[in-house]
Amino acid sequence: MNMKALFIRHLNSKLAEQTAWFLVWFSLPFSLRLNSFSLILIFFIILTTFIKKPYFPDRRKIWYLVFPIIFFLWHAKDLASFHPFIPVWKETEKMLSFLVIPVLFALTKIRRESFTKAAMYGFVSALVIGGVIMLVAGAIRFVHTGDFGEFTYHNLAAPIPTGAIYFSFYLIFALFKLDDPQWLEDRPGLKFVIAGFFIFLILLSASRLMIGIGLPLLAWHYRLIISGIWRTHKIVIVFLILLIVLGSVPFFKRAQMLIHPNLELVRSEDFRNSPEPNGLNLRLTFWKFGMEILKEHHAWFTGVGIDRSQRLLNEKIIQYGMYTGTRKGTDTGYLNYNFHNQFIETFVRVGVPGLVILFLILINFAIASGDNLFAPAVFIWIIIGFFLTESVLQRQAGIVFFCLVYSACFTGENKMIKTNGQY
């Protein structure tokens, strides 16, 4: 094969993988089906490349495979019972990202620069488009209702399938990556506009915890840039502060519950005549239910099973007389709500070993070199905060994103395997 043909084939395989990664990140906020298709596409591209010319993955990449695969296998152990197979398989299928995505990154030969460009162009484009759609839809609803609440939290994010919580989580990650020099390196002005737009969207749509943790960590992450801008362009910092103050109005409105948390409600034995719990009380109540479930079923080590945890939580909701809806249409009250805490969720589903493995994954993320990971090291605190308030790994929007952020490790070149005396 001449050099021209070899170059064209090499270029096409790299371009195909880069395009597929673009689709993965672009589709994440919009379409889980397209997102799954994009991951399957990358799998076949990388597998084809590997079959044509096998290579050894860098051993540091292999290290990132260990804990996610063990985490997946510990969840999949319930399949061995074969009863009930279908519910267990459906829950196990959700966890496949812990197997597939780390393997993809271990085998891929794409360079960090190419991956960064594909991921950031795809992700940021999707978030900008999503933000515009949300604001336009909110404005249309506001014309009919006159309610400024159309521009906040779940109401604002109604047009986006992932919802306000995950969309704001994505926004925060994108803001942490805006300073990456490997994309839009010659367009700092455009990056600044995008940053302002994303901060505005976060203040409108994010949860209290995401704002309370996310914005201070962002300020710390960009402290040197902020200091430099303050010395030369004070008006820019004044504009950002004004934007944050104006955008904080709905945030403080949502944060009022923390002033009067009404924690007595959590200890109630009967919710039939109790006021509706706010987000804080609801989470604390569900966490209490989780500990009761583990105690009653003596399941501290094994967990109650990945197919039983939701059913047992529903039984607790009914037992304590919480609102279960009218049972007409889609109104089922608090039934089928998850534990709203990934650590409790994992503990109840798969017991102490599963929880320990999850902690090891987070520790591995925390101690990894920032030069190797696509995600900045400080982002681990955002993930931990998110895990404390949401069962992130029970939805594809959360599990795929987490696995992408954790597994995107670029430690070195994969080494070719010698076959027939040649590489």
Secondary structure, 3 states (H helix, E strand, C coil): CCHHHHHHHHHHHHHHHHHHHHHHHHHCCCCHHHHHHHHHHHHHHHHHHHHHCCEECCHHHHHHHHHHHHHHHHHHHHHHHCCCHHHHHHHHHHCCHHHHHHHHHHHCCCCHHHHHHHHHHHHHHHHHHHHHHHHHHHHHHHHHHCCHHHHCHHHHCCCCCCHHHHHHHHHHHHHHHCCCCCCCCCCHHHHHHHHHHHHHHHHHHCCHHHHHHHHHHHHHHCHHHHHHHHHHCHHHHHHHHHHHHHHHHHHHHHHHHHCCCCHHHHHCCCCCCCCCCCHHHHHHHHHHHHHHHHHHCCCCCCCCCCCCHHHHHHHHHHHCCCCCCCCCCCCCCCCCCCCCCHHHHHHHHHHHHHHHHHHHHHHHHHHCCCCCECCCCCHHHHHHHHHHHCCHHHCHHHHHHHHHHHHCECCCCCEECCECCEC
